Amino acid sequence: MANGFVVNANRFDPYKNFKFRVLLEGRIVMGVSKVGALKRSTEVVTYRSGGDNSIDFKSPGRTKYDDVTLERGLTHDKEFEKWAAAVHTFGSDAATDLRNYKKALTVEMMNLRNQPAIRYFLHDCWPSSYTAMADLSASENAVLIENLTLSVGGWERDFDLAEPDESA
């Protein structure tokens, strides 16, 4: 019976969603607790043929990549805030730092042995929304969260990443 795992023939369960890491320009971003879904959608263009108007034909139109949200516990790492400031800084005009505002992001899903199993490359990411800290409340027992919403130019799966060998 085929199970979809080539290297790990005894594995039947899919990968877990709590084992992942995020790399910003090749550097691991610490403390990321949530990554929004990678979603793209393509518009449908409907048209009719001149000789056969009773049938609608469909073809792909423009493709849109949805924004991706990153959440992490607030730390002394200033990378998210500096990146958001490259798009707009308080007190300045709306001029964008055109050299540094778009960055490459990598999302890796890990197996339970902490080996990369699936990898996606996110291209031309830039912060469209930044929340420096969540609501403060003295009556809650929670971690302070910072939130970064990224506009994504596109993403692709790394098909060259081989299925990890989990037998060791």
C-alpha positions as CSV (number, residue, x, y, z in Angstrom):
1,M,0.0,0.0,0.0
2,A,1.5,3.3,-1.1
3,N,1.6,6.0,1.7
4,G,3.3,8.9,-0.1
5,F,6.5,8.8,1.9
6,V,9.4,7.5,-0.3
7,V,12.3,7.5,2.1
8,N,10.3,6.8,5.3
9,A,8.2,3.8,4.1
10,N,7.0,3.2,7.7
11,R,5.6,6.7,8.2
12,F,1.9,7.2,7.7
13,D,1.1,10.4,9.5
14,P,1.6,13.9,8.0
15,Y,4.0,16.5,9.5
16,K,2.9,18.4,12.5
17,N,2.2,22.2,12.3
18,F,4.0,23.2,15.5
19,K,7.5,22.3,14.3
20,F,8.7,25.1,12.0
21,R,11.3,27.8,11.7
22,V,11.5,31.1,9.9
23,L,14.6,32.5,8.2
24,L,14.9,36.2,7.3
25,E,17.6,36.5,4.6
26,G,19.2,33.2,5.8
27,R,19.2,34.1,9.5
28,I,16.8,32.2,11.9
29,V,14.2,34.5,13.4
30,M,13.9,33.6,17.1
31,G,10.6,33.3,18.9
32,V,8.1,33.1,16.0
33,S,5.1,31.3,17.4
34,K,2.7,31.6,14.4
35,V,3.0,32.0,10.6
36,G,-0.1,32.8,8.6
37,A,-1.2,30.6,5.8
38,L,0.5,30.7,2.4
39,K,-2.3,31.3,0.0
40,R,-2.5,32.3,-3.7
41,S,-5.5,32.7,-5.9
42,T,-5.9,33.1,-9.6
43,E,-8.8,35.0,-11.2
44,V,-10.9,33.2,-13.7
45,V,-11.3,34.8,-17.1
46,T,-14.5,33.8,-18.7
47,Y,-15.0,34.2,-22.5
48,R,-17.2,32.8,-25.3
49,S,-16.2,31.7,-28.7
50,G,-17.7,33.6,-31.6
51,G,-19.4,30.5,-33.2
52,D,-20.5,28.8,-30.0
53,N,-22.1,31.3,-27.6
54,S,-23.9,28.7,-25.5
55,I,-20.7,27.6,-23.6
56,D,-18.5,29.7,-21.4
57,F,-14.8,28.9,-21.6
58,K,-12.5,29.6,-18.7
59,S,-8.8,30.5,-18.6
60,P,-6.5,31.7,-15.8
61,G,-6.1,35.5,-15.2
62,R,-4.0,37.4,-12.7
63,T,-2.6,35.6,-9.7
64,K,-2.7,37.2,-6.2
65,Y,-0.6,36.2,-3.2
66,D,-2.2,36.9,0.2
67,D,-0.4,38.7,3.0
68,V,1.4,36.5,5.5
69,T,1.4,37.3,9.2
70,L,4.2,36.5,11.6
71,E,3.6,36.6,15.4
72,R,6.2,36.2,18.1
73,G,6.8,37.0,21.7
74,L,8.2,40.5,22.2
75,T,12.0,40.4,22.8
76,H,15.0,42.7,22.5
77,D,15.4,41.7,18.9
78,K,14.7,44.9,16.9
79,E,14.7,43.3,13.4
80,F,10.9,43.4,12.8
81,E,10.6,47.0,14.0
82,K,13.7,48.1,11.9
83,W,12.2,46.4,8.9
84,A,8.8,48.1,9.4
85,A,10.6,51.5,9.8
86,A,12.3,51.0,6.4
87,V,8.8,51.4,4.8
88,H,7.8,54.4,6.9
89,T,9.3,56.2,9.9
90,F,7.4,58.5,12.2
91,G,8.2,62.1,11.7
92,S,9.5,61.7,8.2
93,D,7.9,61.9,4.9
94,A,6.4,58.8,3.4
95,A,9.7,58.0,1.5
96,T,10.5,54.4,1.5
97,D,14.1,53.0,1.8
98,L,14.0,51.5,-1.6
99,R,17.2,49.5,-1.0
100,N,16.2,47.6,2.1
101,Y,12.5,47.3,2.4
102,K,12.0,44.1,0.4
103,K,13.5,41.0,1.9
104,A,13.5,37.2,1.3
105,L,11.9,34.9,3.8
106,T,12.1,31.2,4.2
107,V,9.6,29.0,6.1
108,E,10.7,25.5,6.9
109,M,8.4,22.8,8.3
110,M,10.4,20.3,10.5
111,N,9.9,16.7,11.3
112,L,9.9,15.5,14.9
113,R,13.7,14.9,14.6
114,N,14.1,18.6,13.8
115,Q,15.1,18.0,10.2
116,P,13.7,20.3,7.4
117,A,11.0,18.3,5.7
118,I,9.2,21.0,3.6
119,R,10.6,24.5,2.6
120,Y,9.0,27.5,1.0
121,F,10.7,30.6,-0.3
122,L,8.8,33.9,0.0
123,H,10.0,36.5,-2.4
124,D,9.8,40.3,-2.2
125,C,8.3,40.5,1.3
126,W,7.8,43.9,2.9
127,P,5.9,45.0,6.1
128,S,2.5,46.4,5.3
129,S,1.4,46.3,9.0
130,Y,3.4,46.2,12.2
131,T,2.0,45.9,15.8
132,A,4.8,46.7,18.2
133,M,2.9,45.1,21.1
134,A,-0.5,43.7,21.8
135,D,-2.9,45.1,24.3
136,L,-1.6,45.4,27.8
137,S,-3.7,43.9,30.6
138,A,-2.8,43.5,34.3
139,S,-5.6,40.9,34.7
140,E,-4.1,38.5,32.1
141,N,-1.3,36.0,32.3
142,A,0.0,36.0,28.7
143,V,3.1,36.6,26.6
144,L,3.4,40.1,25.0
145,I,3.1,39.6,21.2
146,E,4.5,41.6,18.3
147,N,2.8,41.1,14.9
148,L,4.2,41.7,11.4
149,T,2.0,41.5,8.4
150,L,4.0,41.0,5.1
151,S,2.9,41.8,1.6
152,V,4.4,39.0,-0.4
153,G,5.4,39.2,-4.1
154,G,5.2,35.5,-4.5
155,W,6.3,32.2,-3.0
156,E,7.4,28.8,-4.2
157,R,8.1,25.4,-2.7
158,D,11.7,24.1,-2.6
159,F,11.2,20.9,-4.6
160,D,14.9,20.2,-4.4
161,L,14.7,19.5,-0.6
162,A,14.6,15.7,-0.3
163,E,12.5,13.9,2.2
164,P,14.6,13.5,5.3
165,D,15.7,10.1,6.5
166,E,14.2,9.5,9.9
167,S,15.6,6.0,10.5
168,A,18.7,7.2,12.4
